[in-house]
Amino acid sequence: DGQPLGLSRAAGERAVRDTCVTRLLMPVGNFLIVPAVVWLYTAARRIRQPSLATQVAVTAAVFSVWLPTAASFYPPVGSLALDEIEPHLRSEAEARARRAGRVVSPSVEYERGV
């Protein structure tokens, strides 16, 4: 129903893990993709060192595409199976569903708080 159940250690651990993975993926563009593209450029043009303008342009282009891509690997709202959360929160979700006359949802959502 969109109302908070409480604080969940399991959801917190999942949110921290997802955020860490996202933060690890963000620099991949600058540390792996940019050097590969610059290397391919220098090999194709048979030049020894590309100009600073070329390097900055490649870095800006890769960064402008890679940053949103890396951030989108894990959306700000995640989902966790009901049986993965703490028992007191699971029973609260089941009680709320019974009071509302609905079927218990198989999962709950959590916010990563990014």
C-alpha positions as CSV (number, residue, x, y, z in Angstrom):
1,D,0.0,0.0,0.0
2,G,3.0,2.3,-0.1
3,Q,3.2,2.8,3.6
4,P,6.5,2.1,5.4
5,L,6.7,-1.1,7.4
6,G,9.7,-0.1,9.4
7,L,13.5,-0.3,9.3
8,S,14.9,-3.5,7.8
9,R,18.5,-4.6,8.2
10,A,18.1,-6.9,5.2
11,A,16.9,-4.1,3.0
12,G,19.6,-1.8,4.3
13,E,22.3,-4.3,3.5
14,R,20.9,-4.8,0.0
15,A,20.7,-1.0,-0.5
16,V,24.3,-0.5,0.6
17,R,25.5,-3.4,-1.7
18,D,23.6,-2.0,-4.7
19,T,25.0,1.5,-4.0
20,C,28.5,0.1,-3.7
21,V,28.3,-1.7,-7.0
22,T,27.0,1.4,-8.7
23,R,29.8,3.5,-7.2
24,L,32.3,0.9,-8.5
25,L,30.9,0.9,-12.0
26,M,30.9,4.7,-12.4
27,P,34.7,5.1,-12.9
28,V,34.9,2.2,-15.3
29,G,34.1,4.6,-18.2
30,N,37.0,6.8,-17.4
31,F,39.5,4.2,-16.5
32,L,38.8,1.5,-19.0
33,I,36.6,2.7,-21.9
34,V,38.4,6.1,-22.5
35,P,41.9,4.6,-22.7
36,A,40.5,1.8,-25.1
37,V,38.9,4.4,-27.3
38,V,41.9,6.6,-27.4
39,W,44.2,3.6,-28.1
40,L,41.9,2.6,-31.0
41,Y,41.9,6.2,-32.3
42,T,45.7,6.4,-32.2
43,A,46.1,3.0,-33.8
44,A,43.6,3.8,-36.6
45,R,45.2,7.2,-37.3
46,R,48.7,5.9,-36.9
47,I,49.7,8.7,-34.6
48,R,51.8,8.5,-31.5
49,Q,49.9,10.8,-29.1
50,P,46.4,12.3,-29.7
51,S,45.9,16.0,-29.0
52,L,44.7,17.2,-25.6
53,A,41.4,18.3,-27.3
54,T,40.8,14.8,-28.6
55,Q,41.4,13.2,-25.2
56,V,39.1,15.7,-23.5
57,A,36.4,15.2,-26.1
58,V,36.6,11.4,-25.8
59,T,36.5,11.6,-22.0
60,A,33.5,14.0,-22.0
61,A,31.6,11.9,-24.5
62,V,32.2,8.6,-22.7
63,F,31.5,10.2,-19.3
64,S,28.2,11.7,-20.5
65,V,27.0,8.3,-21.7
66,W,28.6,6.1,-19.1
67,L,27.5,8.0,-15.9
68,P,23.8,7.6,-16.5
69,T,24.3,4.1,-17.6
70,A,26.2,3.1,-14.5
71,A,23.6,4.9,-12.3
72,S,20.8,3.0,-13.9
73,F,22.1,-0.5,-13.1
74,Y,20.3,-0.3,-9.8
75,P,17.2,2.0,-9.6
76,P,16.6,4.1,-6.5
77,V,13.8,1.9,-5.4
78,G,14.5,-1.8,-5.0
79,S,12.5,-4.9,-4.3
80,L,13.0,-7.6,-1.7
81,A,11.2,-10.9,-1.4
82,L,8.9,-11.0,1.7
83,D,10.7,-14.0,3.0
84,E,14.0,-12.1,3.0
85,I,13.0,-9.4,5.5
86,E,12.9,-9.7,9.3
87,P,10.0,-11.8,10.8
88,H,8.4,-8.8,12.6
89,L,8.2,-6.8,9.4
90,R,6.9,-9.8,7.5
91,S,4.1,-10.3,10.0
92,E,3.3,-6.6,9.9
93,A,3.0,-6.8,6.1
94,E,0.7,-9.9,6.4
95,A,-1.4,-8.2,9.1
96,R,-1.9,-5.1,7.0
97,A,-2.9,-7.1,3.9
98,R,-5.4,-9.1,6.0
99,R,-6.9,-5.9,7.5
100,A,-7.3,-4.4,4.0
101,G,-8.7,-7.7,2.6
102,R,-6.0,-8.1,0.1
103,V,-3.6,-10.9,-0.9
104,V,-0.2,-10.6,0.7
105,S,2.3,-9.3,-1.8
106,P,5.3,-11.6,-2.4
107,S,7.7,-8.7,-2.2
108,V,8.3,-5.3,-0.5
109,E,10.0,-2.2,-1.9
110,Y,12.8,-0.3,-0.3
111,E,14.5,3.0,-1.1
112,R,18.2,3.1,-1.6
113,G,18.4,6.7,-0.3
114,V,20.9,7.7,-2.9
